[in-house]
Amino acid sequence: MLVFALACMLAAVDLQAGPAGDSLRVLSQEAFLEIVRTYHPVARQGNLLVDRAKAELTAARAGFDPLLYSSAERKTFDGKNYYDWIHTELKIPTWYGIELKAGFEENLGDLLNSEVTPGQSSYLGVSVPIAKNLVMDKRRAVLQQARVFREQSKAERLLLINDLLFDASYAYWSWVREYMVYRVLSEAVTVNETRLRLVTIGYQQGDRPAIDTTEALAQLQSFELARNDAWLRFRNAGLDLSNFLWRANDTPFYMPPTVIPDTAWTAKNLSELPVPVLDQLVQVAMETHPKLQSYDFKLQLLDIDRRLKFQDMLPLLNVKYNILNSGYNVFKDASWGYYENNYKFGFDFGLPLRLSQGRGQYRAARIKIEETTLDLAQTRLGIENKVKNYFNEVVVLQKQVRIAEDNYENYFKLFRGEETRFRIGESSLFLLNQRENKLLESRQKLVELKTKLFISYTGLQWATGQMR
């Protein structure tokens, strides 16, 4: 989209050798952000968040895994075989709470329990919940929540990346601003060094008064002080930028002073860049912002919990039925008449008389949903206002940049005119320095407004949740 294109229009290229002969390299915003996306610990933590959610989903599916178990026991005492039995069963849970099971038994011994069928037998059974756990049970709730959490983790990752890239972009453009101010002051120092040399020659030849050398020297010294301060701020901004630079082996990277930002954007007319439509930006934010998506998933999780808590207000009624047969083949001698006389039937019933736990937990679950809904409404309003704030900043800053460009052009004309008058002896060095100071102030102001405009464009992208 437009905001992203504006923020990523730079490219990394080589520059000429610097004053000290060191090879300077340009770091573009896109190249910088790509490093952040790839190696920054927060970005990698976002990926781990999704991986953890997938692992938890795999664990939640265990509630529906078929279970095969077997147990055996033998007892002999004083030469008597009390019992010798082995029981093996396969249990298959299904989605709607119905459990299927099949198994076989072999019971031998002289003192078997009267309920146990001697010899070999097999069975095929089913357990069906009639009330509680028919629509929802803990196994299904855990699996559904794990699926929702997997999607929520993706939104949380996007939210982490969105915030991380905004912070990184802000640090980048702050670094760009300090570099541009340093470069402007460096150019001013170079110009004033030349002027001091010419004024000194003019004084030596009797064309200039001695006071002009002092005036030129004072102007040069003030610019040197400002340049040194700008260099310090530029280097400190580079250190702040290094907070976002990491290597592939999880070690931090400290950016050397030979790396500078790209300045190709200075040739573009930023005041004429198109501004996105506000209503479209708000709509995109409301539909795709990862923070709002995370809230939607949170409401889904809470709704699953509410439906699970509702089950505690229902009576427990499970019906169980097993068909039986002798031997290990449950379908041997299979016929309706046979199974009419060879089965095992039962049910479990339970009901808390006051339903205190069920009513309390269900009410608490509904309150949590209501609280989260209120948080969501407040978050929506906050995001919408952030989009509008940054939109207003972009609109106003574009006008400010246009005014600042005109202001700089006017001061440049005044300076050139004063410089011409100074050469022909119709002006003083004091007036020329005053013009130069105003020109320098307007140029620094223009640099600050332009970089602030880029920060506002980035903020607009961040507010809509589109930084990826």
C-alpha positions as CSV (number, residue, x, y, z in Angstrom):
1,M,0.0,0.0,0.0
2,L,1.0,3.7,-0.3
3,V,2.3,4.1,3.2
4,F,4.6,1.1,3.0
5,A,5.8,2.1,-0.5
6,L,6.7,5.6,0.9
7,A,8.6,4.0,3.8
8,C,10.5,1.5,1.7
9,M,11.6,3.6,-1.4
10,L,15.3,3.6,-0.6
11,A,18.0,1.1,-1.7
12,A,21.4,0.2,-0.4
13,V,24.3,1.5,-2.7
14,D,28.0,2.3,-2.3
15,L,29.2,5.9,-1.9
16,Q,32.4,7.7,-2.6
17,A,35.3,7.5,-0.1
18,G,34.8,9.7,3.0
19,P,37.1,12.4,4.2
20,A,39.3,10.0,6.1
21,G,39.5,7.6,3.1
22,D,37.1,5.1,4.6
23,S,34.6,3.5,2.3
24,L,31.1,4.6,3.3
25,R,28.1,2.4,2.8
26,V,24.5,3.5,2.7
27,L,21.9,1.6,4.8
28,S,18.4,2.0,3.4
29,Q,15.3,1.7,5.5
30,E,14.1,-1.5,3.7
31,A,17.5,-3.2,4.1
32,F,17.5,-2.2,7.8
33,L,13.9,-3.5,8.4
34,E,14.7,-6.7,6.6
35,I,17.6,-7.3,9.1
36,V,15.1,-6.6,11.9
37,R,12.5,-9.0,10.6
38,T,15.1,-11.7,10.2
39,Y,17.3,-11.6,13.2
40,H,15.8,-9.5,15.9
41,P,14.9,-11.6,19.1
42,V,11.4,-10.1,19.3
43,A,10.6,-11.2,15.7
44,R,12.0,-14.7,16.4
45,Q,9.9,-14.8,19.6
46,G,6.9,-14.2,17.5
47,N,7.6,-17.2,15.4
48,L,8.2,-19.3,18.5
49,L,4.8,-18.1,19.8
50,V,3.2,-19.7,16.8
51,D,5.2,-22.8,17.0
52,R,4.3,-23.2,20.7
53,A,0.6,-22.8,19.8
54,K,0.9,-25.6,17.2
55,A,2.6,-27.8,19.7
56,E,-0.3,-27.2,22.2
57,L,-2.8,-28.0,19.5
58,T,-1.0,-31.4,18.9
59,A,-1.2,-32.1,22.6
60,A,-4.9,-31.2,22.7
61,R,-5.6,-33.7,20.0
62,A,-4.5,-36.4,22.5
63,G,-7.9,-36.3,24.1
64,F,-9.3,-38.0,20.9
65,D,-6.5,-40.5,20.5
66,P,-7.6,-44.2,20.6
67,L,-6.3,-45.8,23.8
68,L,-5.1,-49.4,24.0
69,Y,-4.3,-50.8,27.4
70,S,-4.0,-54.2,28.9
71,S,-3.6,-55.5,32.5
72,A,-2.9,-58.9,33.9
73,E,-2.7,-60.4,37.4
74,R,-2.1,-63.9,38.9
75,K,-2.3,-65.1,42.5
76,T,-1.2,-68.5,43.8
77,F,-0.9,-69.3,47.5
78,D,-0.3,-72.5,49.5
79,G,-0.5,-74.5,46.3
80,K,-3.8,-73.1,45.3
81,N,-4.5,-71.0,42.1
82,Y,-6.6,-68.2,43.3
83,Y,-6.9,-66.4,40.0
84,D,-5.1,-65.8,36.7
85,W,-6.6,-63.1,34.4
86,I,-5.8,-60.8,31.6
87,H,-7.9,-57.9,30.3
88,T,-7.2,-56.0,27.1
89,E,-9.4,-53.1,25.9
90,L,-9.4,-50.6,23.0
91,K,-11.2,-47.3,23.7
92,I,-12.1,-44.9,20.9
93,P,-13.4,-41.4,21.9
94,T,-15.5,-39.6,19.3
95,W,-16.3,-35.9,18.9
96,Y,-19.8,-35.9,20.4
97,G,-18.8,-37.5,23.7
98,I,-19.6,-41.0,22.6
99,E,-17.0,-43.6,23.5
100,L,-16.6,-46.9,21.7
101,K,-14.8,-49.7,23.2
102,A,-13.9,-53.3,22.5
103,G,-11.9,-55.8,24.4
104,F,-11.4,-59.4,25.5
105,E,-10.9,-61.2,28.8
106,E,-9.4,-64.4,30.0
107,N,-10.3,-65.4,33.6
108,L,-8.9,-68.6,35.2
109,G,-8.6,-69.7,38.8
110,D,-10.4,-71.4,41.6
111,L,-11.5,-68.3,43.5
112,L,-12.7,-65.9,40.8
113,N,-15.1,-63.1,41.7
114,S,-18.7,-64.2,41.1
115,E,-19.2,-61.2,38.7
116,V,-16.4,-62.4,36.4
117,T,-17.1,-64.7,33.5
118,P,-14.7,-67.7,33.7
119,G,-12.7,-68.5,30.6
120,Q,-12.4,-66.4,27.5
121,S,-14.9,-63.7,26.6
122,S,-15.1,-60.6,24.4
123,Y,-17.3,-57.5,24.3
124,L,-18.1,-54.5,22.1
125,G,-19.6,-51.5,23.9
126,V,-20.7,-47.9,23.7
127,S,-21.1,-45.1,26.3
128,V,-23.4,-42.2,25.4
129,P,-23.9,-38.9,27.3
130,I,-27.6,-38.0,27.3
131,A,-27.4,-34.6,29.0
132,K,-24.1,-33.2,30.4
133,N,-21.1,-33.5,27.9
134,L,-23.3,-34.2,24.9
135,V,-22.9,-30.8,23.3
136,M,-19.6,-29.9,24.9
137,D,-17.1,-31.5,27.2
138,K,-13.6,-30.7,28.4
139,R,-11.8,-32.7,25.6
140,R,-13.7,-30.8,22.9
141,A,-13.2,-27.5,24.7
142,V,-9.5,-28.0,25.0
143,L,-9.1,-28.9,21.3
144,Q,-11.3,-26.0,20.1
145,Q,-9.4,-23.6,22.3
146,A,-6.1,-24.9,21.1
147,R,-7.2,-24.3,17.5
148,V,-8.3,-20.7,18.3
149,F,-5.1,-20.1,20.2
150,R,-3.1,-21.2,17.2
151,E,-4.8,-18.5,15.1
152,Q,-4.6,-16.0,18.0
153,S,-0.8,-16.6,18.1
154,K,-0.5,-15.6,14.5
155,A,-2.3,-12.3,15.3
156,E,-0.1,-11.8,18.3
157,R,3.0,-12.4,16.1
158,L,1.8,-9.8,13.7
159,L,1.2,-7.4,16.6
160,L,4.7,-7.9,17.9
161,I,6.2,-7.4,14.4
162,N,4.0,-4.3,13.8
163,D,5.2,-2.6,17.1
164,L,8.8,-3.7,16.5
165,L,9.0,-2.4,13.0
166,F,7.5,0.9,14.0
167,D,10.0,1.4,16.8
168,A,12.8,0.4,14.4
169,S,11.6,2.8,11.8
170,Y,11.3,5.6,14.3
171,A,14.9,5.0,15.3
172,Y,16.0,4.9,11.7
173,W,14.4,8.2,10.8
174,S,15.8,9.8,13.9
175,W,19.2,8.6,12.8
176,V,18.6,10.0,9.3
177,R,17.6,13.4,10.8
178,E,20.7,13.7,12.9
179,Y,22.9,12.7,9.9
180,M,21.3,15.3,7.7
181,V,21.7,18.0,10.3
182,Y,25.4,17.0,10.7
183,R,25.9,17.1,6.9
184,V,24.3,20.6,6.7
185,L,26.6,21.9,9.5
186,S,29.6,20.2,7.9
187,E,28.9,22.0,4.6
188,A,28.5,25.3,6.6
189,V,31.9,24.7,8.3
190,T,33.5,24.1,4.9
191,V,32.0,27.2,3.4
192,N,33.1,29.3,6.4
193,E,36.6,27.9,6.4
194,T,36.9,29.1,2.8
195,R,35.4,32.5,3.7
196,L,37.8,32.9,6.7
197,R,40.7,32.2,4.4
198,L,39.5,34.8,1.8
199,V,38.7,37.4,4.4
200,T,42.2,36.9,5.9
201,I,43.8,37.4,2.5
202,G,41.7,40.5,2.0
203,Y,42.8,41.9,5.3
204,Q,46.4,41.1,4.5
205,Q,46.0,43.0,1.2
206,G,44.3,45.9,2.9
207,D,40.8,45.3,1.4
208,R,39.1,44.2,4.6
209,P,39.2,45.5,8.1
210,A,40.7,43.4,10.9
211,I,37.4,43.0,12.6
212,D,36.1,41.0,9.6
213,T,38.7,38.2,10.4
214,T,37.3,38.1,13.9
215,E,33.8,38.0,12.6
216,A,34.6,35.2,10.2
217,L,36.4,33.2,12.8
218,A,33.6,33.5,15.4
219,Q,31.1,32.4,12.8
220,L,33.3,29.4,11.9
221,Q,33.8,28.5,15.5
222,S,30.1,28.6,16.2
223,F,29.5,26.2,13.3
224,E,32.3,23.9,14.4
225,L,30.7,23.7,17.8
226,A,27.3,22.9,16.3
227,R,28.8,20.4,13.9
228,N,30.6,18.5,16.7
229,D,27.4,18.5,18.7
230,A,25.5,17.2,15.6
231,W,28.2,14.5,15.2
232,L,27.7,13.4,18.8
233,R,23.9,13.2,18.3
234,F,24.4,11.3,15.0
235,R,26.6,8.7,16.6
236,N,24.3,8.3,19.6
237,A,21.4,7.9,17.2
238,G,23.4,5.2,15.5
239,L,23.8,3.4,18.9
240,D,20.1,3.6,19.4
241,L,19.7,2.1,15.9
242,S,22.1,-0.7,16.8
243,N,19.5,-1.9,19.4
244,F,17.6,-3.3,16.5
245,L,20.6,-4.9,14.7
246,W,21.4,-8.5,15.4
247,R,23.4,-11.2,13.7
248,A,22.3,-14.7,12.8
249,N,24.0,-16.2,15.8
250,D,21.9,-14.1,18.3
251,T,24.7,-11.7,19.0
252,P,24.2,-7.9,18.7
253,F,25.7,-5.9,15.9
254,Y,27.1,-2.4,16.6
255,M,27.0,-0.2,13.5
256,P,30.3,1.3,12.6
257,P,30.6,5.1,11.8
258,T,31.3,4.3,8.2
259,V,27.6,3.4,7.7
260,I,25.3,6.3,6.8
261,P,21.7,6.5,5.8
262,D,20.4,6.9,2.3
263,T,19.6,10.5,1.2
264,A,17.9,9.8,-2.1
265,W,14.6,10.8,-0.6
266,T,15.8,14.5,-0.3
267,A,15.4,14.9,-4.0
268,K,11.7,14.0,-3.9
269,N,8.9,16.5,-3.6
270,L,7.4,15.1,-0.4
271,S,4.7,17.8,-0.2
272,E,3.1,16.4,-3.3
273,L,2.9,12.8,-2.2
274,P,-0.7,11.5,-2.3
275,V,-2.4,11.0,1.0
276,P,-4.6,7.9,1.5
277,V,-8.3,8.3,2.2
278,L,-9.0,8.5,5.9
279,D,-12.2,6.3,5.8
280,Q,-10.3,3.6,3.9
281,L,-7.5,3.6,6.5
282,V,-10.0,3.3,9.4
283,Q,-11.8,0.5,7.6
284,V,-8.6,-1.4,7.0
285,A,-7.6,-0.9,10.7
286,M,-10.9,-2.2,11.9
287,E,-10.9,-5.2,9.7
288,T,-7.2,-6.3,9.8
289,H,-5.5,-4.8,12.8
290,P,-3.8,-7.7,14.6
291,K,-4.7,-6.4,18.1
292,L,-8.4,-6.4,17.2
293,Q,-8.1,-9.8,15.7
294,S,-6.5,-11.0,18.9
295,Y,-9.5,-9.7,20.8
296,D,-11.8,-11.5,18.5
297,F,-10.0,-14.8,19.1
298,K,-10.0,-14.1,22.9
299,L,-13.8,-13.7,22.7
300,Q,-14.0,-17.1,20.9
301,L,-11.9,-18.7,23.7
302,L,-14.1,-17.2,26.3
303,D,-17.3,-18.4,24.5
304,I,-15.9,-21.9,24.4
305,D,-15.3,-21.7,28.1
306,R,-18.8,-20.3,28.7
307,R,-20.4,-23.3,26.8
308,L,-18.2,-25.7,28.8
309,K,-19.3,-24.1,32.1
310,F,-22.9,-24.4,31.0
311,Q,-22.5,-28.2,31.0
312,D,-22.0,-28.1,34.8
313,M,-25.6,-27.0,35.2
314,L,-26.9,-30.1,33.4
315,P,-27.4,-33.5,35.1
316,L,-24.9,-36.2,34.4
317,L,-26.6,-39.1,32.6
318,N,-24.4,-41.6,30.7
319,V,-25.9,-44.7,29.2
320,K,-23.6,-47.7,28.7
321,Y,-24.2,-50.9,26.7
322,N,-22.0,-53.8,25.9
323,I,-22.7,-56.9,23.8
324,L,-20.9,-60.0,25.1
325,N,-19.7,-63.2,23.6
326,S,-17.6,-66.1,24.7
327,G,-14.2,-66.5,23.2
328,Y,-12.2,-63.8,21.5
329,N,-14.6,-63.2,18.6
330,V,-17.5,-61.0,19.8
331,F,-19.4,-61.6,16.5
332,K,-19.3,-65.4,16.9
333,D,-22.9,-66.7,16.8
334,A,-24.1,-63.2,16.1
335,S,-27.8,-62.9,15.9
336,W,-30.4,-60.7,17.5
337,G,-31.7,-63.5,19.7
338,Y,-28.2,-64.2,20.9
339,Y,-27.5,-60.6,21.9
340,E,-30.9,-60.3,23.6
341,N,-29.5,-62.6,26.3
342,N,-25.8,-61.7,26.2
343,Y,-25.3,-58.0,27.0
344,K,-24.4,-55.6,29.8
345,F,-26.4,-52.5,30.4
346,G,-26.1,-49.6,32.8
347,F,-26.2,-45.9,33.4
348,D,-24.6,-43.2,35.6
349,F,-26.7,-40.3,36.9
350,G,-25.7,-37.4,39.1
351,L,-27.1,-33.9,39.8
352,P,-25.9,-31.3,42.3
353,L,-29.1,-30.2,44.0
354,R,-28.2,-26.5,44.2
355,L,-26.0,-26.2,41.1
356,S,-23.9,-23.6,43.0
357,Q,-20.7,-24.4,41.2
358,G,-22.3,-24.5,37.8
359,R,-24.3,-21.3,38.2
360,G,-21.3,-19.4,39.7
361,Q,-18.8,-20.5,37.0
362,Y,-21.2,-19.9,34.2
363,R,-22.0,-16.4,35.4
364,A,-18.3,-15.6,35.8
365,A,-17.7,-16.8,32.2
366,R,-20.3,-14.4,30.9
367,I,-18.9,-11.5,32.9
368,K,-15.4,-12.2,31.4
369,I,-17.0,-12.0,27.9
370,E,-18.7,-8.7,28.8
371,E,-15.4,-7.3,30.2
372,T,-13.5,-8.3,27.1
373,T,-16.2,-6.9,24.8
374,L,-15.9,-3.5,26.6
375,D,-12.1,-3.7,26.3
376,L,-12.5,-4.4,22.6
377,A,-14.8,-1.4,22.1
378,Q,-12.2,0.8,23.9
379,T,-9.4,-0.6,21.9
380,R,-11.3,0.0,18.6
381,L,-11.8,3.6,19.5
382,G,-8.1,4.0,20.5
383,I,-6.9,2.5,17.2
384,E,-9.3,4.7,15.2
385,N,-8.1,7.8,17.0
386,K,-4.5,6.8,16.4
387,V,-5.2,6.5,12.7
388,K,-6.8,9.9,12.6
389,N,-4.0,11.5,14.6
390,Y,-1.3,10.3,12.3
391,F,-3.5,11.1,9.3
392,N,-3.8,14.7,10.6
393,E,-0.1,14.8,11.1
394,V,0.6,13.7,7.6
395,V,-1.8,16.3,6.1
396,V,-0.4,19.2,8.3
397,L,3.3,18.2,7.8
398,Q,2.9,18.1,4.0
399,K,1.7,21.7,4.2
400,Q,4.5,22.5,6.6
401,V,7.1,21.0,4.3
402,R,5.7,23.0,1.4
403,I,5.9,26.2,3.4
404,A,9.4,25.3,4.7
405,E,10.6,24.7,1.2
406,D,9.4,28.1,0.1
407,N,10.9,29.6,3.2
408,Y,14.3,28.0,2.5
409,E,14.2,29.2,-1.1
410,N,13.5,32.8,0.0
411,Y,16.3,32.7,2.6
412,F,18.6,31.3,0.0
413,K,17.8,34.1,-2.4
414,L,18.4,36.7,0.4
415,F,21.7,35.0,1.3
416,R,22.9,35.0,-2.3
417,G,21.9,38.6,-2.7
418,E,23.7,39.6,0.5
419,E,26.7,37.6,-0.7
420,T,26.8,39.5,-4.0
421,R,26.6,42.8,-2.1
422,F,29.4,41.6,0.2
423,R,31.7,40.9,-2.8
424,I,31.2,44.3,-4.3
425,G,31.7,46.0,-0.9
426,E,28.1,47.2,-0.3
427,S,27.5,44.9,2.7
428,S,29.2,43.8,5.8
429,L,30.3,40.4,6.9
430,F,28.0,40.7,9.9
431,L,24.9,41.0,7.7
432,L,26.2,38.2,5.5
433,N,26.6,36.0,8.6
434,Q,23.1,36.9,9.8
435,R,21.7,35.8,6.4
436,E,23.6,32.6,6.6
437,N,22.4,31.8,10.1
438,K,18.8,32.3,9.0
439,L,19.4,30.1,5.9
440,L,21.0,27.4,8.0
441,E,18.1,27.5,10.5
442,S,15.5,27.2,7.7
443,R,17.5,24.3,6.1
444,Q,17.6,22.4,9.4
445,K,13.9,23.0,10.0
446,L,13.2,21.7,6.5
447,V,15.2,18.5,7.3
448,E,13.4,18.0,10.6
449,L,9.9,18.4,8.9
450,K,10.8,16.0,6.1
451,T,12.0,13.3,8.4
452,K,9.0,13.9,10.7
453,L,6.8,13.4,7.7
454,F,8.3,10.0,7.0
455,I,7.8,9.1,10.7
456,S,4.2,10.1,10.4
457,Y,3.7,8.0,7.3
458,T,5.3,5.1,9.2
459,G,3.0,5.8,12.1
460,L,0.0,5.8,9.9
461,Q,1.0,2.3,8.6
462,W,1.6,1.2,12.2
463,A,-1.7,2.6,13.5
464,T,-3.6,0.6,10.8
465,G,-1.6,-2.5,11.9
466,Q,-0.1,-3.1,8.4
467,M,3.7,-3.1,9.2
468,R,4.8,-6.6,8.4
